[in-house]
Amino acid sequence: MLKIKDSSLLQTDNFVSSILKIAASVSAVIVILILGFLIRETADVPSRIGITSFFFDKTWNPTESQFNLIPMLAGSLLSTLGAVMLAIPTGVVCAVFLHLYANDPLRFILRRTLEILGGIPSVVYGFWGLVVLVPMINMWYPPGAGLSAAVSVLTIMILPTASLMIDAAFQAIPRQAVAGVRALGLERWEILTLCLIPQARLGILTATLLSVGRAIGETMAVLMVCGNIVQFPSSIFDPIRTLTANIALELGYAEGNHRSALYVSGILLLFIIAVLIVVISIYERQHQRAKYDSK
């Protein structure tokens, strides 16, 4: 009877493993196809436009054959950096409260609320920012739509995901480690700084980099509140335009060199995400190696 049960469990495990392998393979093929498509569409860009045009032209003005992407890259990076700098510390605070201070009913309610907020479509956040946040900012710093609005909307968007991921990293810490620290009679703050944060640092880094990936790739919400002016912002309230917003605004009517330049924007975004993935992989390997060496 035991052999029959073990055999059925083994078959189930093999079936699930096969499904996961197929799903992973399909995902890899899709990414390769997307990359191949972008490379094909931009293969003749160096000869027709020139790589330096994307960095040294005066501005982005395709009708005048000017294709400088730097102002929009700066807008993407600044809005992402601002959102992550606000969302990750707040996410850590939320996760700490859930893990150390909230009782079970409150913890359940807050986690479900964060899950709901994380599932709201980005266009809803953008619409809220357009009709509520932008007019509020406009009361003090016209025109309202700009870098500050983009940072605020992105922060609200990535905060639920960051909080839940960091909370999951805390929950993954072995109970024996937490119990051992508690047995020493330490305060909650000491438990946090001596046990939870050091043990969960990989999860916090992963949450940070994934939040960066989502923020820098966001389109509709940012498009609705950023002001959509191609310029380097001189203050946090100046209008900006991001790479993703530029693609969404212009791809529908772009032709020739203009269209190829937009595909270059896509490759640039893909390259940034690839760098983030490499950083996560390297850190994970170093973390696992250090953990193995310590044993």
N, C-alpha and C positions, 0 to 999 in steps of 0.2 A: 504494500500500500504506500509506503514511504517512497519507494522507487518511482511509482507511478506519479505521485505528487511532485517529486523533484523533476521528473521528466517534463511534466506540463509547465512547471515554472520555468524550466530552461527554454522550452519552446516559446513561451510568452516573452521571455527576456530577449531571445534571438529575434523575434518578430519586431519588438519595440526598437531594438538596436538597428535592424534593417531599415525601418521607417525613418529613424533619425539620420542614418547615413544618407538615405535618399534625399531627405529634406536639406541636409547640409550640402550635398552635391548640387542640387538644384539652385540653392542660394549662391554657391560659388560660380556656377555657370552664368547666372543672371548678372552677377557683378562683372564677370569677364566680358560678357556681351555688351554691357553698358560702356565699359572702358574701351572696348574695340570700336564701338559706334562713335564715341567722342574722338578717339584717335583718327578714325577715318575722316570725320568731318573737319578736323583741324590739320590734316597732313600737309596741306599746301599753304598753311598760314605763314610759315617763315619766309616763303618766297613772295607771297602776295602782300602781306602786311608788314612782316618783320617782328621779331620778338621784342625788340627794344621799344616799339611803339606802345606796347602795353604798360611800359614803365616811365617813358620819358616824353610822351606827347603832352600837350598843354592841358588837355581835359578829355572827357568822354563826349565826343560829338561826331557820331558816325557819318552824318551828312557831309562833314568836312574832312572825312578820313582821319579822324583823331580817336584813338581807342585806349586812352589811359585808364587802367583798371585800379590804380592805387587809391584814389579817393573812395571808391566803393569797397575795396578791400579794407581800408582803414575803418570805414563805417561798420562793416561786418565784425571786425576784430574788436573795436571799441564797444559796440553794443553787447557782444558776447562776453567780453571781459568784465564789463560792468555788471551784467546779469549774474555771472558766475560768482563774482566777488560778494554779491549780496545773497545769492541763493544758497551757496554751500555753507557758510557759517550759520545761516538761519536754519538750514536743513539739519546741521549737527545739533543745534539747540533743540529742534523739534524731536529728533531721534533720542536725545538724552532725556528729555521730558517723558517721552513714551516709555523708555526703558527703565528709568530710575524713579520717576516721581508720580506718574499717573497710575491710578488704580485700574483694575481690570475693566469695569464698564466704560470708564472714560477712555482708556487705551483702545478699546474696540471701536468706540464711536469715532475717535480721531483718525484711526487707521482707515476706516471705511470712508471717512470724509476725504482724506488725502487720495485714496484710490479713485474716488469720483472726480475730484479736481484734476487728477492726472489723465483721466479719460475724456475730458471735455475737448472738443475740436478746437484747433488753434484759431480758426476764423472767428469763433465765439469770443475768445480773448481779444482778438483784434477789434471786433465790433464794439466790445465793452470799452476798450481803450480809446476808440475813435469818438464815441458818444459821451463818455464819462471822464476819462483821464485827460485827454487832450484839451477839452474846454477848461478843466481845472487848472492845468499848467498855463493855459493861455491867459488866465486871469492875472498871473504874476509875470510870466515871461512869454510874450507872444513870439511866434504864432502857436505855440503849444505842441504841434507835431514836430518831433525831432529826436535827438539822441536820448534825452531823458525819458520820453514816452516809450521809446523802443526798449530801453533798459528795464523800465518798470514792467512792461508787459512780458518780456522774456523772463524776468525774475519770477513773476507769478506763475508762468507756464512751467518752468523747470523745477520750481520748489517742491511740488508734491513728489515727483519722481526721485529727486535727490534725497528728500527726507526718508522715503520708503526704502531706498537702497542702503542708506546709512543705517537705518534701523535694522534692516536685514543683516547687515554686517555685524552689528552688535549682537543680534540673536544667534549668529553663527559661532560666537565665542564659546568655547567649552564651558559648561556650567561648573565644572570642577575648578577652573581658573577663577571664575567670579566668586564661587563659594570660598575658595582659599583666601582671597583678598578680604572678603567680608569677615572671615573668621579671625582676622588680625585686628578687628575692631576699628577699621578705618572709616572715615566719613565718606559720604557719597561723592564729594568732589575728588577725594583721593582715589576712590575706586575708578572714577572716570579718567583721571589723568595717569594713573599707574597701571590700569588694566584695560579699560574699554578702548580708549583712543589708540594706544600702541598696538593692541591686537587687531583693531579694525582699520588700521591706516590704509591697507590695500583696498578695502571696500570703499573708503572715503575717496581715495584717488580715482578708483574706477567710476564712482558716482560723479566726481568732478569732470573727468574727461568725457563721459557720456553726456553730461549736461552741456559741455562745450559743443559736442557734436550736434546735439539737438538745437541749441541756440543758434549756432552759426548756419545751420541748414534751414532754419525757419523762414518762411516766405510770406504768407498771407497776413499773419498778425503784424509783422514788422512793416510790411508794405502799407498797411492801413494807418500807421501812426508815426512813421519816421520822417515824413515830409517830402521824401523823394526828390531831393535836390543833390546833384553831384557836386560835392565840395568837401574840403577838409573842415571839420567842425572846429571853431575857435572856442566854443564853450559847450557845456553839456546840453544846452537848450537849443543849439543850432540844428536845423534840418539836415538830414543825411540821406544817403541811398546805399543800400547793401547790395552785394553781388546777386543774392537770390531775388531780391525785389526787382533788380534791373532785368534779370532774365525773364521774370514773369511779366513785366511791363512791355518789353520790346520784342520778345521772340515771335509773337503773333504776326508781326509785319516786317520783321528783319529779312534782308536778302543779301546775298553776296558776302562781301567782307564783314558787313555788320553782323550777319548771322554766324559767321565763323568766329568772330570775336566773342559772341555770347557762348559759343561752345567752349572757347578757351576759359571763360569764367567757370563753366562746369568742371573742366579739368582741374582748375585751381582749387575749387571747393573739394573735389574728390581727393586731391593731393593732401589738403589739410586734414581731412578725416583719416587718410591712410597714415599720416604722421602720428596722429593721436592713437591709432590702433597699435602702431609699432611701439610707442612709448609705454602703453599699457602692457604689452607683451614682454618688453624688456624688464619692466619693474616687477611683473609677476614672476619671471624667471629668477631675478635677483632675490626676491622675497622668499621664494621656495628654496633656493640654494642656501640662503642664510638660515632659514628654518631647519633645513636638513643638517647643516654644519653644527648648529647649536645642540642638536641631539647627539 
